[in-house]
């Protein structure tokens, strides 16, 4: 019962990685399956924290995009091409 409450609450958070995961999965899976996927992720986090002497570190809502930046670039370029635009990407110079 506690896991059900935790996954529903985690799915409603605005500035957490679990809430972002729910919002990313909901259009594809529907509410029930997205909540179940978030619950499984909560359980995986709990098992990991119990097995290792680490503390939980919130990754943030953009963690998925940061970890998969190359995939995001390709997807965004494909969307531009579908809209009829041609885009050339150049890396932004980093601050020294």
Secondary structure, 3 states (H helix, E strand, C coil): CHHHHHHHHHHHCCCCHHHHHHHHHHHHHCHHHHHHHHHHHHHHHHHHHHHCCCCCCCCCCCHHHHHCHHHHHHHHHHHHHHCCCCCCCCCCCCCC
